[in-house]
Amino acid sequence: MDYTRPEALVETQWLAGNLALPGMALIDASFHLPTANRDPKAEFSIAHIPGAVFFDINAIADKETVLPHMLPDADQFAADVGALGISNDDHVICYDANGGAMAAMRAFWMFTIFGHSKVSLLHGGLPQWRAEGRATDSGNVTPQPTDYSANDFKVDRVKNADDVRQNIERATAQVVDARSLGRFHAREPEPRDGIRGGHVPGSINLPFQNLLHMDRYMRLRSADEILAVIQDAGIDPEAPIISSCGSGVTAAVLSFALHLLGHDTVAIYDGSWTDWGSRTDTPIET
């Protein structure tokens, strides 16, 4: 079985041959957990793919909440993306410093949530690009701002704590948790302070790493492998899914994987366990 939407992935060789074409908008969406003690913006200034701009998921976010990198409203997203010099007609290529995983898929999801019609993920990301000896640039980048519109917000693809709480009672969607099994069962500490351990009652654990080849490139598994991993976890890919993780980043791996397979059944619980585990009014299982 092949990917149903292969256009959602581009390879490093393809990008190298098309990098200078008009209408290409390359974004480095690198992000690291607080425990990593890494500064993705500083790393971008040291080395990034030529023509890329830094897409900061912590800045292109809702400023009215203490939760990290929550989805902004359409006006803010449009203003922030336009400030990066990206237009609605551009082909947006997302990558990050962790291969094909994590924040690049979150950025992909953000663009699709706001109706961007042409967006892809760089398979293997910056690690594969550099390992192949391809050129990188250094220094800060000052884009030429442009106008951008975000008028097609897909509200059904974003969930909050109230939605998840109601789903516990109604069971209309499968809640899938992309964190590790240890965090799912409160046997490993959460990377953020003040967060309870455990999981949403009735949820299914599917660590996001299971959908990837966990080498230095973190490339997606084949379509057959992705489907097998999802079904082996007891998940129906054709039924509604609420994907959750630590804060709404790695939850996008399941969303992206199923998008590749032609399924638009996944909504992301924005805020995820950082939201649920920090509250006092949310039930938890371990």
Secondary structure, 3 states (H helix, E strand, C coil): CCCCCHHHEECHHHHHHHCCCCCEEEEECCCCCHHHCCCHHHHHHHCECCCCEECCCCCCCCCCCCCCCCCCCHHHHHHHHHHCCCCCCCEEEEEECCECCCHHHHHHHHHHHCCCCCEEEECCHHHHHHHCCCCCECCCCCCCCCCCCCCCCCHHHEECHHHHHHHHHHCCCEEEECCCHHHHCCCCCCCCCCCCCCECCCCEECCHHHHECCCCCCCECCHHHHHHHHHHCCCCCCCCEEEECCCCCCHHHHHHHHHHCCCCCEEEECCHHHHHCCCCCCCCEC
